C-alpha cells in the first residue's frame, strides 16, 4: 500500500488507477475500513494501487479534492478523480463500487 503525502501525491496518482484513502488516526470508521483496504490491495494487484493519505498531515491535498468527511476514498485514473466513496462500508459493497469505477 502506498503512503501518500503532499510531496509524492501527484506523481503517484499520475498513471493508471489509484484508490486513495483520505483518513486520520482519530477516525473510528477509518480504522474499520483499513483492514478491508489491506485485503483489497492484494486482490487488485496489477489492476489498481491503493494509497493512504493522512488528512491531518496533508490538509492542502485534502482541501484540493474537496474532502469534507473521512474516510473518503477517491479513485483516480491517470491523475483525474473518477469516483468518490464516502464513509465505511462492508468489503462486498466497497468492491462493487470500485469495480464500477474501474469500468467507467
DSSP file (Angstrom, degrees, kcal/mol; ACC not computed):
  #  RESIDUE AA STRUCTURE BP1 BP2  ACC     N-H-->O    O-->H-N    N-H-->O    O-->H-N    TCO  KAPPA ALPHA  PHI   PSI    X-CA   Y-CA   Z-CA
    1    1 A X              0   0    0      0, 0.0    50,-0.2     0, 0.0     2,-0.2   0.000 360.0 360.0 360.0 135.9    0.0    0.0    0.0
    2    2 A X  E     -a   51   0A   0     48,-2.6    50,-2.5     1,-0.0     2,-0.7  -0.516 360.0-143.9 -76.1 137.7    1.3    3.4   -0.9
    3    3 A X  E     -a   52   0A   0     -2,-0.2     2,-0.3    48,-0.2    50,-0.2  -0.920  27.9-163.5 -99.7 113.2    2.0    6.0    1.7
    4    4 A X  E     +a   53   0A   0     48,-2.8    50,-0.6    -2,-0.7     2,-0.3  -0.689  18.5 159.3-102.1 149.4    1.0    9.3    0.2
    5    5 A X    >>  -     0   0    0     -2,-0.3     4,-1.9    48,-0.1     3,-0.6  -0.906  57.8 -81.9-150.9 179.7    1.8   12.9    1.2
    6    6 A X  T 34 S+     0   0    0     -2,-0.3     4,-0.3     1,-0.2    52,-0.1   0.775 123.9  55.3 -59.2 -26.8    1.9   16.3   -0.4
    7    7 A X  T 34 S+     0   0    0      1,-0.2    -1,-0.2     2,-0.1     4,-0.2   0.818 121.6  22.2 -78.5 -31.9    5.4   15.6   -1.8
    8    8 A X  T <> S+     0   0    0     -3,-0.6     4,-2.5     2,-0.1     5,-0.2   0.470  94.7  97.9-114.4  -2.6    4.6   12.4   -3.7
    9    9 A X  H  X S+     0   0    0     -4,-1.9     4,-2.0     1,-0.2     5,-0.2   0.930  85.3  43.6 -56.5 -57.1    0.8   12.6   -4.3
   10   10 A X  H  > S+     0   0    0     -4,-0.3     4,-0.6     1,-0.2    -1,-0.2   0.883 116.1  48.6 -59.7 -40.4    0.7   14.0   -7.8
   11   11 A X  H >4 S+     0   0    0      1,-0.2     3,-0.6     2,-0.2     4,-0.4   0.906 111.3  49.3 -66.5 -42.0    3.4   11.7   -9.1
   12   12 A X  H 3< S+     0   0    0     -4,-2.5     3,-0.3     1,-0.2    -2,-0.2   0.825 115.3  42.1 -70.7 -31.7    1.9    8.5   -7.5
   13   13 A X  H 3< S+     0   0    0     -4,-2.0    66,-1.7    -5,-0.2    -1,-0.2   0.507  90.5  92.0 -91.7  -2.7   -1.6    9.1   -9.0
   14   14 A X  S << S+     0   0    0     -4,-0.6     2,-0.4    -3,-0.6    -1,-0.2   0.808  85.2  43.5 -64.7 -32.8   -0.4   10.2  -12.4
   15   15 A X  S    S-     0   0    0     -4,-0.4    -1,-0.1    -3,-0.3    61,-0.1  -0.948 108.3 -20.2-125.0 133.4   -0.5    6.8  -14.1
   16   16 A X  S    S-     0   0    0     -2,-0.4    62,-2.8    32,-0.1     2,-0.5  -0.248  99.5 -32.2  76.7-163.8   -3.1    4.1  -14.0
   17   17 A X  E     +B   77   0A   0     30,-0.4    32,-2.5    60,-0.2     2,-0.4  -0.825  57.8 175.0 -99.7 127.8   -5.8    3.5  -11.4
   18   18 A X  E     -Bc  76  49A   0     58,-2.5    58,-3.2    -2,-0.5     2,-0.6  -0.985  19.1-153.4-134.6 122.8   -5.1    4.5   -7.8
   19   19 A X  E     -Bc  75  50A   0     30,-3.0    32,-2.8    -2,-0.4     2,-0.5  -0.863  17.7-157.8 -93.7 119.7   -7.6    4.4   -5.0
   20   20 A X  E     -Bc  74  51A   0     54,-2.9    54,-2.2    -2,-0.6     2,-0.7  -0.880   6.3-153.0-106.4 125.6   -6.7    7.0   -2.3
   21   21 A X  E     -Bc  73  52A   0     30,-3.2    32,-3.0    -2,-0.5     2,-0.7  -0.864   6.2-158.3 -95.2 109.8   -7.9    6.6    1.3
   22   22 A X  E     +Bc  72  53A   0     50,-3.1    50,-1.5    -2,-0.7    49,-0.6  -0.830  37.1 146.3 -87.8 115.9   -8.1   10.0    2.9
   23   23 A X  E     - c   0  54A   0     30,-2.1    32,-3.1    -2,-0.7    33,-0.5  -0.814  38.9-146.7-144.1 174.5   -8.0    9.2    6.6
   24   24 A X    >   -     0   0    0     -2,-0.2     3,-1.4    30,-0.2     6,-0.1  -0.981  28.6-119.9-148.2 152.9   -6.9   10.2   10.1
   25   25 A X  T 3  S+     0   0    0     -2,-0.3     6,-0.1     1,-0.3    -1,-0.1   0.825 111.9  53.9 -62.4 -33.3   -5.7    8.3   13.1
   26   26 A X  T 3  S+     0   0    0      4,-0.0     2,-0.7    -3,-0.0    -1,-0.3   0.513  84.8 103.9 -80.5  -4.8   -8.5    9.5   15.4
   27   27 A X    <>  -     0   0    0     -3,-1.4     4,-1.8     1,-0.2     5,-0.2  -0.701  55.0-162.3 -89.1 113.2  -11.2    8.4   12.9
   28   28 A X  H  > S+     0   0    0     -2,-0.7     4,-1.8     1,-0.2     3,-0.3   0.940  91.4  48.3 -58.5 -52.6  -13.1    5.3   14.0
   29   29 A X  H  > S+     0   0    0      1,-0.2     4,-1.9     2,-0.2    -1,-0.2   0.823 108.3  57.1 -59.9 -29.4  -14.6    4.4   10.6
   30   30 A X  H  > S+     0   0    0      1,-0.2     4,-1.2     2,-0.2    -1,-0.2   0.908 107.3  47.4 -65.6 -41.2  -11.1    5.0    9.1
   31   31 A X  H  X S+     0   0    0     -4,-1.8     4,-0.6    -3,-0.3    -2,-0.2   0.834 110.9  53.1 -68.1 -31.7   -9.7    2.3   11.4
   32   32 A X  H  < S+     0   0    0     -4,-1.8     4,-0.4     1,-0.2     3,-0.3   0.871 111.7  43.7 -69.9 -37.2  -12.6    0.0   10.5
   33   33 A X  H  X S+     0   0    0     -4,-1.9     4,-2.3     1,-0.2     3,-0.2   0.685  93.7  83.4 -83.7 -17.4  -12.0    0.3    6.7
   34   34 A X  H  X S+     0   0    0     -4,-1.2     4,-2.0     1,-0.2    -1,-0.2   0.899  91.2  45.9 -56.4 -47.5   -8.2   -0.1    7.0
   35   35 A X  H  X S+     0   0    0     -4,-0.6     4,-1.9    -3,-0.3    -1,-0.2   0.842 110.8  54.8 -67.3 -28.9   -8.1   -3.9    7.1
   36   36 A X  H  > S+     0   0    0     -4,-0.4     4,-2.4    -3,-0.2    -1,-0.2   0.925 108.9  47.5 -64.8 -44.3  -10.6   -4.1    4.2
   37   37 A X  H  X S+     0   0    0     -4,-2.3     4,-2.2     2,-0.2    -2,-0.2   0.859 107.3  56.7 -66.2 -35.2   -8.3   -1.9    2.1
   38   38 A X  H  X S+     0   0    0     -4,-2.0     4,-1.1    -5,-0.2    -1,-0.2   0.930 110.0  45.4 -59.4 -45.2   -5.4   -4.1    3.0
   39   39 A X  H >X S+     0   0    0     -4,-1.9     4,-1.7     1,-0.2     3,-0.5   0.931 113.3  49.3 -62.8 -46.4   -7.2   -7.1    1.7
   40   40 A X  H 3X S+     0   0    0     -4,-2.4     4,-2.4     1,-0.2    -1,-0.2   0.818  99.6  66.8 -65.1 -30.7   -8.3   -5.3   -1.5
   41   41 A X  H 3< S+     0   0    0     -4,-2.2    -1,-0.2     1,-0.2    -2,-0.2   0.906 107.5  40.1 -57.5 -42.0   -4.7   -4.1   -2.1
   42   42 A X  H X< S+     0   0    0     -4,-1.1     3,-1.1    -3,-0.5    -1,-0.2   0.880 113.8  53.5 -72.4 -38.8   -3.7   -7.7   -2.7
   43   43 A X  H 3< S+     0   0    0     -4,-1.7    -2,-0.2     1,-0.2    -1,-0.2   0.803 112.2  43.8 -68.4 -29.8   -6.9   -8.6   -4.7
   44   44 A X  T >X S+     0   0    0     -4,-2.4     3,-2.6    -5,-0.1     4,-2.4   0.259  79.0 143.5-100.2  12.3   -6.5   -5.7   -7.1
   45   45 A X  T <4 S+     0   0    0     -3,-1.1     4,-0.1     1,-0.3    -3,-0.1  -0.293  74.7  16.3 -55.6 129.6   -2.7   -6.1   -7.7
   46   46 A X  T 34 S+     0   0    0      2,-0.2    -1,-0.3     1,-0.1     3,-0.1   0.172 126.1  59.0  90.9 -17.4   -1.9   -5.3  -11.3
   47   47 A X  T <4 S-     0   0    0     -3,-2.6   -30,-0.4     1,-0.4     2,-0.3   0.725 117.0  -2.6-107.8 -35.9   -5.3   -3.5  -11.8
   48   48 A X     <  -     0   0    0     -4,-2.4    -1,-0.4    -7,-0.2     2,-0.3  -0.990  58.9-137.7-158.5 145.0   -5.2   -0.8   -9.3
   49   49 A X  E     - c   0  18A   0    -32,-2.5   -30,-3.0    -2,-0.3     2,-0.4  -0.791  17.3-143.8-103.8 155.1   -2.9    0.5   -6.5
   50   50 A X  E     - c   0  19A   0     -2,-0.3   -48,-2.6   -32,-0.2     2,-0.3  -0.972  19.1-179.0-120.7 133.5   -4.2    1.7   -3.1
   51   51 A X  E     -ac   2  20A   0    -32,-2.8   -30,-3.2    -2,-0.4     2,-0.4  -0.921  17.2-141.3-129.8 156.4   -2.7    4.6   -1.2
   52   52 A X  E     -ac   3  21A   0    -50,-2.5   -48,-2.8    -2,-0.3     2,-0.5  -0.956  11.1-170.5-119.6 135.9   -3.4    6.2    2.1
   53   53 A X  E     -ac   4  22A   0    -32,-3.0   -30,-2.1    -2,-0.4     2,-0.6  -0.972  19.0-140.1-127.6 116.2   -3.2   10.0    2.8
   54   54 A X  E >>  - c   0  23A   0    -50,-0.6     4,-1.0    -2,-0.5     3,-0.5  -0.642   9.9-157.9 -75.6 115.9   -3.4   11.2    6.4
   55   55 A X  T 34 S+     0   0    0    -32,-3.1    -1,-0.2    -2,-0.6   -31,-0.2   0.775  88.3  61.0 -70.2 -25.7   -5.5   14.4    6.2
   56   56 A X  T 34 S+     0   0    0    -33,-0.5     3,-0.3     1,-0.2    -1,-0.2   0.850 114.1  35.3 -68.0 -32.2   -4.1   15.8    9.5
   57   57 A X  T <4 S+     0   0    0     -3,-0.5    -1,-0.2     1,-0.2    -2,-0.2   0.553 127.1  38.0 -96.4  -9.6   -0.6   15.9    8.0
   58   58 A X    >X  +     0   0    0     -4,-1.0     4,-1.7     1,-0.1     3,-0.5  -0.364  63.8 150.4-138.9  54.7   -1.7   16.8    4.4
   59   59 A X  H 3>  +     0   0    0     -3,-0.3     4,-2.7     1,-0.2     5,-0.2   0.836  70.0  60.8 -61.4 -35.3   -4.5   19.2    4.7
   60   60 A X  H 3> S+     0   0    0      1,-0.2     4,-2.2     2,-0.2    -1,-0.2   0.891 105.7  47.2 -62.3 -39.3   -3.7   21.0    1.4
   61   61 A X  H <> S+     0   0    0     -3,-0.5     4,-1.4     2,-0.2    -1,-0.2   0.919 112.1  50.2 -68.1 -42.5   -4.2   17.9   -0.6
   62   62 A X  H  <>S+     0   0    0     -4,-1.7     5,-2.7     1,-0.2     3,-0.2   0.911 112.5  47.0 -60.7 -43.0   -7.5   17.1    1.2
   63   63 A X  H ><5S+     0   0    0     -4,-2.7     3,-1.8     1,-0.2    -1,-0.2   0.904 105.5  59.9 -64.8 -41.9   -8.8   20.6    0.5
   64   64 A X  H 3<5S+     0   0    0     -4,-2.2    -1,-0.2     1,-0.3    -2,-0.2   0.847 112.2  39.2 -55.4 -36.1   -7.7   20.4   -3.1
   65   65 A X  T 3<5S-     0   0    0     -4,-1.4    -1,-0.3    -3,-0.2    -2,-0.2   0.219 114.8-113.4-103.4  14.5  -10.0   17.4   -3.7
   66   66 A X  T < 5 +     0   0    0     -3,-1.8     2,-0.7     1,-0.2    -3,-0.2   0.813  47.8 174.3  64.9  33.2  -12.9   18.7   -1.5
   67   67 A X      < +     0   0    0     -5,-2.7    -1,-0.2     1,-0.2     3,-0.1  -0.649   8.1 162.7 -76.7 113.6  -12.6   16.1    1.2
   68   68 A X        +     0   0    0     -2,-0.7     2,-0.3     1,-0.3    -1,-0.2   0.676  62.3  21.7-106.2 -25.4  -15.1   17.2    3.8
   69   69 A X  S    S-     0   0    0    -47,-0.0     2,-0.3    18,-0.0    -1,-0.3  -0.970  86.4 -90.1-141.8 157.5  -15.5   14.0    5.8
   70   70 A X  S    S+     0   0    0     -2,-0.3   -41,-0.2     1,-0.2   -40,-0.1  -0.928  93.2  40.1-129.1 152.6  -13.4   10.9    6.3
   71   71 A X  S    S+     0   0    0    -49,-0.6    16,-3.4    -2,-0.3     2,-0.4   0.431  73.4 164.9 -73.7 139.6  -12.9    8.2    5.4
   72   72 A X  E     -BD  22  86A   0    -50,-1.5   -50,-3.1    14,-0.2     2,-0.5  -0.997  18.6-161.8-119.8 129.0  -13.2    9.4    1.8
   73   73 A X  E     -BD  21  85A   0     12,-3.6    12,-3.1    -2,-0.4     2,-0.5  -0.945   5.5-170.7-110.1 128.4  -11.9    7.2   -1.0
   74   74 A X  E     -BD  20  84A   0    -54,-2.2   -54,-2.9    -2,-0.5     2,-0.7  -0.981  13.2-147.8-121.1 125.7  -11.2    8.7   -4.4
   75   75 A X  E     -BD  19  83A   0      8,-2.6     7,-3.5    -2,-0.5     8,-1.3  -0.829  17.9-163.5 -91.6 116.8  -10.4    6.5   -7.3
   76   76 A X  E     -BD  18  81A   0    -58,-3.2   -58,-2.5    -2,-0.7     2,-0.5  -0.827   8.0-163.6-100.8 138.3   -8.0    8.3   -9.7
   77   77 A X  E >  S-BD  17  80A   0      3,-2.8     3,-1.9    -2,-0.4   -60,-0.2  -0.978  78.7 -22.3-121.7 117.2   -7.5    7.3  -13.2
   78   78 A X  T 3  S-     0   0    0    -62,-2.8   -64,-0.2    -2,-0.5   -63,-0.2   0.882 130.1 -47.7  48.7  44.6   -4.3    8.7  -14.8
   79   79 A X  T 3  S+     0   0    0    -66,-1.7     2,-0.4   -63,-0.5    -1,-0.3   0.316 116.8 108.2  87.6  -7.6   -4.3   11.6  -12.3
   80   80 A X  E <  S-D   77   0A   0     -3,-1.9    -3,-2.8   -67,-0.1     2,-0.2  -0.869  75.5-113.0-107.6 134.6   -8.0   12.5  -12.7
   81   81 A X  E     +D   76   0A   0     -2,-0.4    -5,-0.3    -5,-0.2     3,-0.1  -0.467  39.7 169.2 -63.8 128.3  -10.6   11.8  -10.0
   82   82 A X  E     +     0   0A   0     -7,-3.5     2,-0.3     1,-0.4    -6,-0.2   0.698  59.9   9.7-111.9 -31.8  -13.0    9.2  -11.4
   83   83 A X  E     -D   75   0A   0     -8,-1.3    -8,-2.6     2,-0.0     2,-0.4  -0.995  56.5-152.7-155.2 146.3  -15.1    8.2   -8.4
   84   84 A X  E     -D   74   0A   0     -2,-0.3     2,-0.4   -10,-0.2   -10,-0.2  -0.987   8.8-175.3-125.8 130.7  -15.7    9.2   -4.8
   85   85 A X  E     -D   73   0A   0    -12,-3.1   -12,-3.6    -2,-0.4     2,-0.5  -0.994  10.1-163.2-125.2 123.8  -16.8    6.9   -2.0
   86   86 A X  E     +D   72   0A   0     -2,-0.4   -14,-0.2   -14,-0.2   -16,-0.1  -0.921  46.8   3.4-115.5 131.7  -17.5    8.4    1.4
   87   87 A X  S    S-     0   0    0    -16,-3.4   -16,-0.2    -2,-0.5     2,-0.2  -0.049  91.4 -49.9  92.1 168.5  -17.8    6.5    4.7
   88   88 A X        +     0   0    0    -18,-0.1     2,-0.3   -16,-0.0   -58,-0.1  -0.487  55.5 166.1 -76.4 146.2  -17.3    3.0    5.8
   89   89 A X        -     0   0    0     -2,-0.2    -2,-0.0   -56,-0.0     5,-0.0  -0.973  41.7 -86.7-152.8 156.1  -19.0    0.1    4.0
   90   90 A X     >  -     0   0    0     -2,-0.3     4,-2.6     1,-0.1     5,-0.2  -0.206  44.1-107.4 -61.9 157.3  -18.6   -3.7    4.0
   91   91 A X  H  > S+     0   0    0      1,-0.2     4,-3.1     2,-0.2     5,-0.2   0.877 116.8  53.5 -54.7 -45.4  -16.0   -5.2    1.7
   92   92 A X  H  > S+     0   0    0      1,-0.2     4,-1.8     2,-0.2    -1,-0.2   0.921 113.0  43.1 -59.8 -45.2  -18.5   -6.6   -0.8
   93   93 A X  H  > S+     0   0    0     -3,-0.2     4,-1.9     2,-0.2    -1,-0.2   0.903 115.3  49.3 -67.3 -42.5  -20.3   -3.3   -1.2
   94   94 A X  H  X S+     0   0    0     -4,-2.6     4,-2.5     1,-0.2    -2,-0.2   0.918 109.7  51.6 -63.3 -43.7  -17.0   -1.4   -1.5
   95   95 A X  H  X S+     0   0    0     -4,-3.1     4,-2.8    -5,-0.2    -1,-0.2   0.891 107.3  53.2 -62.2 -40.0  -15.6   -3.8   -4.0
   96   96 A X  H  X S+     0   0    0     -4,-1.8     4,-2.0    -5,-0.2    -1,-0.2   0.906 110.9  47.0 -61.4 -42.0  -18.8   -3.4   -6.2
   97   97 A X  H  X S+     0   0    0     -4,-1.9     4,-2.2     2,-0.2    -2,-0.2   0.908 112.6  48.9 -66.9 -41.5  -18.3    0.4   -6.2
   98   98 A X  H  X S+     0   0    0     -4,-2.5     4,-2.6     2,-0.2     5,-0.2   0.934 110.1  51.4 -63.5 -45.2  -14.6    0.1   -7.0
   99   99 A X  H  X S+     0   0    0     -4,-2.8     4,-1.7     1,-0.2    -1,-0.2   0.903 109.6  50.3 -58.4 -41.1  -15.3   -2.3   -9.9
  100  100 A X  H  X S+     0   0    0     -4,-2.0     4,-1.9     1,-0.2    -1,-0.2   0.904 111.4  48.7 -62.9 -41.8  -17.9    0.1  -11.3
  101  101 A X  H  < S+     0   0    0     -4,-2.2    -2,-0.2     1,-0.2    -1,-0.2   0.858 108.6  52.8 -66.7 -36.4  -15.4    2.9  -11.1
  102  102 A X  H  < S+     0   0    0     -4,-2.6    -1,-0.2     1,-0.2    -2,-0.2   0.836 110.5  48.6 -69.1 -31.2  -12.7    0.9  -12.8
  103  103 A X  H  <        0   0    0     -4,-1.7    -2,-0.2    -5,-0.2    -1,-0.2   0.904 360.0 360.0 -70.4 -42.6  -15.0    0.1  -15.7
  104  104 A X     <        0   0    0     -4,-1.9    -1,-0.2    -5,-0.1    -2,-0.2   0.434 360.0 360.0 -78.4 360.0  -16.2    3.7  -16.2
